[in-house]
Each structure stands twice: as structure tokens, then as C-alpha cells.
Amino acid sequence: MRFISTRADSNAPSFSASDAILKGLAPDGGLFVPESFPRIPQGFTLAKGAWYAMYQSLLPYFEGDELEGELEDICRNAFNFPVPFHRNGGRDTLELYFGPTAAFKDFGARFLAFSMERLLAKRNEDLTILVATSGDTGGAVASAFHNRSHLSVKVLFPKGRVAERQRRQLTGWDGNVSSYEVEGSFDDCQRMVKEAFMDPELSGLSSANSINLGRLLPQMAYYVYASSMYRLIYGEDPVIVIPSGNVGNATGAYWAKEMGAPISRIVLAANANRPITDYLETGKYEPRPSVMTLANAMDVGAPSNIERLFHLFPDISSFRASVSAASVSDEVIRATIKEVYEESGYVICPHTACGERVRRDLVSEPWSIVVSTAHPAKFNDTVESLIGRTVAIPESLYGIMQRPSVAKSIAADYHLLF
């Protein structure tokens, strides 16, 4: 299996999975994608649990790679937490927040950290990881990479634009993890990371955002698992509704579908940041400055992974044939959190509320999954006032919040990171 850049021509070089993971970005600034998509392996089984199903899904991408023989052990350790459904008669919710930082980003961050550590030890090399975050990514990466050998991490987040509990997760680290509070938006943080990568005077850098192949492949793998499990339970292929900001999570679902996962169709749920919904409506893609919303991890005006979706669906007609999306306002997010709780006592975060609202408004099929991306306790300021009670904090999250908070405030200039 080889990987190429989204910007590659027919003469461009290809890379192994390990080399693509360590590089982060392709040499031409594009994102790594597989030369072709494999099928789900014969003998794929759910009987050995989620982590093993995910291992089987990932294995074809590492065929012939230096990590192939270690992949099973990496997956066993990286995916060592539950991946449950909240069952609701087929209109289910996939809860991806049982990892150490109570967000779906734990899957990709832990897989990436474990893989990188092994590769760098083999090569006796060191890497500095730059990660821009609008909320959950930085906390998951910091947790996964903390005290990993051969690795140091610089976390960039927009000042005043993350929830307080998220901020504690971003800044409660020491040792090989440093946090930077940037005067600007998430898009400024993301731009700083890209500019640093393209600076010829800087070396030994890589990324832990979903632009990195090692973050995206595990997201593909849990969609293979979840859709296969859903089909086992209900005998139907689900519509999957995915809260979307930087579009890595949704791209993982499209890659799973390309592999033959039993997915009927995929729907993106956006907040007030509308670059994808506007593209679908107008046929013209226009990145723009992000706006602040209650679903802050989705506050992205220039989603990086759109480049991978454009690689799959290169013109507006093919894009519209495969991608649908809708936008949800803060007012509707609040109403949906309250509505779901009053109906069933089920508590959801603002991002999950975007997905649930889009399902209720746009998905007529009886068989569907909304992806729940973060534990509602991370957004207590919003959620608790709407449901009228406190939300218990997961033990792992509570432990991180007790750590001292340290961050350096800087302008939106990547030179200040070094």
C-alpha cells in the first residue's frame, strides 16, 4: 500500500504509511491519501471486540509497511476503551468519548502517538509535533504524547475561544508538552502550523492534526466497526450524521464507505461556519474567517480535510451526489440539547446536538447513527443550564483538570514557537 499527495500528478512520488505518518504533510503541501482504497479484509470479525475490528480495518493500509507486524499490538493498546451505541430503536448515537480526554480525538491521537514513538525509536530520531486545536484535538494529543520518548509537542489554541474545561485539558501538561494561547482564531493557529511546515529553515516537524494520515486512518476504522456492528444488530445499513468542522471525522467515514463498509449515506452537520454548506448551495468553495459558536470544536472557516474530500469528489456534481450538509445555529443547538433531555433524559454536548438536529430535520430513513464526539461534561457551562442539573465529570477528565495550568500567550506568528 502506498500513499500520494492530494496535489500529486502522475509522476509524483508515493510513500509508505509510516513515512506519511512521520511527515504529516506531503512535500508539496498536500495531504496524504491512498493510491487506491482496499476492501475490508476477508474474515473480518466483530467477535473479538472493537479494537480488533479496527485493527483488521487498518491492516490493508500497512501491508508491506515497517509497522505491519506491530499493528495489532498498537491497536490493542491505543483503542483500550469502549465504543458503545446509545440504542434508540435504530435511531442510535455512537458514543466516541470514552477515551482518556472524553472526546473522539483520543482514537486518532493515541494511535498516532504509539505509532510515531515506535518508528522514531527504530530510526533513533526525534520529532516536534505542532498541533492547532479549536477544542478537543489539543487535549487528546497532549494526553497521548505526554512523556512519549523521541517526541515533543507544541499545542496552539485560540485565546478566549475554548471552553474552560477544554482549556484545562490543553494547558495541564509539563515535560515534553508546551501550550500556546494564540491571539486569533483557530484558522490563525492552523495557518501558523502550515507556515512552519513550509519554512525550509525548520526541520524535524510533524503534525498531529487530522491532516496527518495517522489521525485519519483510525477514524476510518471505527466507522467500519460501527457500521458493521449496526448492521449486525439491525440488519440495515445506517445513514451516518457527523458533526463536522475540520472534516477529518467525516473524511474517515467516506474512506470507510470506499472500503465497502455498510453505510447507506453520510450527512455532515455544521454549526454557523458554513464553507461546505455554502459550497453545496452555490458550487463555489470560499474559505472564510471562522465565527465563534457553542460547538466550538467545529469553529472552522477553512477546513483542511476538504482537500481530501475534493480528491474523492473532484467536481461539484460528484460532490453533491455524495455529500450533504446542513448548518445549525446556537439557538437551535440550545433547543436541541433541552429537547433531547426532556424527551429521554439523555444528555448530549453542543456538537452532538448539531448532529441530532440535522437527523431530525433531514434524515427521513428509520436507520441512522448520530456521532457523539465529546462528553457533555466538557461543556458544563452550556449544558447544565439547559437541563437543570449537573453532569458528572468522567474520572479521567477530572484527573487532568487537577493538574497545574501553564500556557504562553503569543501573537499569531509561527516564529514565536521556536
N, C-alpha and C positions, 0 to 999 in steps of 0.2 A: 504494500500500500504506500502510495506517495501523495504528497500534498503540494499544491501550487498556489500562487497568489491570485486573488480576485482580479488583479490588474495584468495578469500574465498574458503574453502572446504565445504562439505555438512553439517558439524557440526558447522560452524562459525555462530556468532550471526547476527541478522538483526537489522535495525534501522529505526525509523520513519524519515520522510522527515526533520522535524525540528531538530532532533538530528544530522542527517547527515550534515545539513547546518551549524550548530554550530561547529561541529567537523572539518569540512574541509576535512581532510584526514581520512580514516578508521584506526582503531587501528593498523592494520598490515602494514600500509604504502601504501595500495592500494587506489583506487578511488571508490567512491560510484556509484553503478548502480542499477536500479530497478530489483527486483527479476524476474519480467516479465513485458512486456510492455502492457499497457492498450490500448484500441481502442479509437478513437476520440468519445466523448460522443454523444449519440443520441440527436437531437435537436440543434446540433452545428449550429451557425448562424453567418453570416458576417454583418447582418443588423445593429448591434449596434456598429460597428466600430472595429478597430484593437485591442484596449485594451481589449474589451470584448471577442473577438475571442481568444485572448491569454489566458485570464482568463479561458475560457472553456477548452482550451487545457491543462492547468496546473491542473485543478481541480481533475482529477483522481489520480494524484500523491500525493495529500494531503488528500485523503479520510481517515477519521478517525484521522487526524493529528490535533494538537492543533491550527494550523493556518487555518484550513479549513474554519471556519466561518468568518475569516478576509481576506481571499484571494482576494475576489472581491475588497475590498477597497484598498488593497496593489497594485493590478494591475491597478486600476483606477488612482492611484497617481504615480506609477512608470513608467507607459507607457503613459504619458500625452503629447506625441509629435507625429508628423505624421510618417507614414511608407509608403511612396509613391513609385510607379513604375515610372521610366523614360520609357515611352512607345516608342517602335520602331518596330511595326508590329509583335510582338511576340518574337523578339529577344531583350527582355527588360532588364532593370537594376533595381534591388531592392535597393533603397537608404536608408541605415540604419544609416544615420549620422545627423539626426535632433534633437538628444538629446542635453543636456547641454554642452558636450565636443566634439560634432561633430564627434562621432565615434560610431560604433555598440556596443561597450562595455557598453554604457550607459544603454542599456536594462538590462543586467545581473547585473551590479553594483548597479543600483537603486533598483531593485527587492531584491537583497541580503541585501542591507543596511536597507531597510524598514522592511524586514522580521526579520533580526537579532535584530534590535532595539526593536521590539515588543516582541520577545522571551526573550531577556535579561531583559526587564522591568518586564515581568511576573515572572522571576526567581530571580530578584534582583541580577544579576551577571554582571561582566564586562569582555570584551574580548579585546585582542590586535590582530589586523589584520596585517599579513605580506603579502605583495604583491610584486612579482617580475614583472617587466614590460620591454618590448622591445620597447614600444612606447605609445600606446593608453590606455592600461589597467590601468596603474597607475593614469593617469589623470581622467579617468572615476570613478575609485574607490575613489580617493581623493575628487572629487566633490560630489559623492553620500554620502560619510560617513562624510563629514565635518560637525562638530558640532552636530553629532548624539549622543545621550546620551548612556552611558554604553560602548562606543566603542572608541578605539584609533587605529591609522593606521600608519604603517611604510612602506613607498614606497621605493623599491630598483630598481635602473635603471643603466645600464652600461654607464660609463663615456665616452663621445665623440661619442656615438652610437645612439643618438636620434636626430631628427630634432629640431632646435632651438625653434620653436613654440610648439612642443611637450614638450620640456624641461620646458618651462614656465608653461605649464599645470601641470607638475609633481612637481614643486617647489614653486608654488604661493599660499601656504597654511599656516595656523597657527593653533593654538589651539590643537585639538586632532590629527592632521595630521603632520607627520615628513617625510622628504625626505632624501634619502641616495644615493649619487653618488658613485657607486662601481667601483673600479679599476679592470675591467674584462669585460666579455661578459654577455649577458642575461642568458646564461646557468649557469654562476657562480652565478648570482642573484637567479636563480631558485633553484640551489643546496643549497645555504645558507638557503633559506626558508625551504626546506625539512629537512635539518640537524637540524634546530631549532625545527621543529615539533617532531623530533625523539629524542631530548635531554630530558631524564627523569627528569632533574632538572628544566625544564621550563614548566610552566602551563599557562592556560588561553590564549592560542594562537589559531588562526584560519586563514584561507586563504580566499582571495578574487580573486585569480586567477581562471581560468576556470577549475581547478581541483575541485573547490567547486561546489557541486550539485546545489546550489542556483544561480550560474552564468550560468550553462549549461541549466537548465530547461527553462528559458526564451528564450534562443536561439532556443531550440526545438520548443517553442510556436510560434515564429514569422515565422518559416518555415511552420508550419501548416496553419497559417493565409495566408502567401504569396502564397503558392501553391494552396490553396483553392480559393483565390481571382483571381489568374491567370486562374484557370480552369473556374471560373465564367465568366471571360472576354473573353477567347478564346475557351473554350470547350476542352482544351487539357491539358495533364499532362506535365509539363516542365522538361527538363534537368536543373539542378541547378549547376552552376560553382562557386566554393567558393575559394577565396584567403585563403591560409592555412599556418599557422606557427606552433602554439602550438596545432592545430587541434581541439580546443574546438568548434569553429563555425561549422566546418564540422560534428563533432560528433552530435551536436544538430540536424542537418539535417537528419542524419541517424536515430536518435531516432524518429524524426517526421515521417519518412518513415515507421519505425516499427509500429507506431501507426495507419498507414493507410492513411497518408497524400498523396494527389495526386501528387507524384513526380515520374517521369519516371526513372531517374538515377541521380547520384551525381558525379561530377568531381572536383578534387582538383587541384588548381593552386598554384604551389610553386615558390619561387624565386630560387636563386642559392644554397640554402640549400636543400639538396636532400635526406634526410633519407628515406622518403616514396617512392619517385620515384625510388630510388635505390633498395629498398626492393621489389617493384613490378617487377623490372627487374631481380634481382638476386635471390630472395627468401630468402635472409639473411638480417635481420634487424641489422643495425650498427649505433648507435648514433655517432655523431662526433662533434667537435667544430664548432660553428656557424661562418659564414662568413658575413661581412657587405655588405648590398645591399641598393639600393634606396627604396625598400619596407621593411623598417627596422622593422616594427612591426611583420614581418614574419621571422626575422633572428633567427631561432631556429634550433639547431642541434640535440636536444634530446627532441622532443615534448612530454609533459606529457600525453596528452589525447590519444596518440597512445595506451595506455593500455586499454582504453575503446573500441577503435576500435578492438583491438585484442580479447577483451572479446566477441564482437559481431561476429567477423570473426577469429576464433582461429587458422587457418592454412593458408598457402599461397594460396591454391586453392580456399578456400571460400573468402579470402581477394581479390584475383584477380577477382573473379566473381562479387564482389560488389563495389570495389574501383578502380578508375582510377585516374591518376595524371600525370601532366607534369610540367616541370621546365622552367622558363623564365629568361633570362639574363637581366642585367641592360641595355645593349644596346637595347634589344628588348622592354623593358619597356618604354624607352625614345621614341622609334619609334612609339609605340602603342599610347601613350598619344598624340603625334603630329598627327598621322594618324586619330584618332577619332575626334580630334578638327577640323582638316582641312575638314573632311567629313561633319560634322554636327554642329560644334560649341559647342559640348558637352565637358565639362571639367571633367577629371577623375584623381584620385590620383594614385600613383605608384602601390598600392596593387590592386586596381580595374583594372588597366592596365594588371596585370598578368592574372586576370580572363578573361578579354576581349580577350587577345591574345590566351589563351587556347581555348576559344569558337571559335574564328575564324579559328584556326588551326585544332581542333579536334572534334568539335561538328557539325555534318552534319544535325542533326534534325533542323527543322524550328522553334521549340518551345523551348525556353530556357530563363533562367534568369542568369545574372551575378550579384553576390552580391557585391555591392559597400560599402566598410567597413568604409571609412573615407572621410570627406570633403576635396577637393583638396587644400583648403586654408591652411591646416595644413602642406603642403609640397610645399610652395611657391617657395623655392629656386630651386627646380627641375621643377615644373610645369610651372611657369611663363616664364622661359627662353625658354621653348619648344613651348609655344603657342603664345608668343609675346605680352602678356598683363597681367595686374594684375588680381588677383582673389579676389573678395570681401570676407572679413572675416565675418563669422556669428557673430551676436551680442553677443551671449553667449560666444563664444570663445574670442572675443575682450575684454570682461569684465574680464575674467580670466587672460589674458595676461597683464593687467594693474596692477595686484597685485605684491607686492614685491616678489622677488625670493630668496628662502632660501633652501640650501641643505648642508648636511655634507658629505665630501669626506672620504671614508673608503676603506680599503683593503677588499678582498673577504673572510671575516671571520665573520660568523654569531654572534660570541661572541661580536663583536663591536656594535651590535644593542641594547645591554642591559646594 
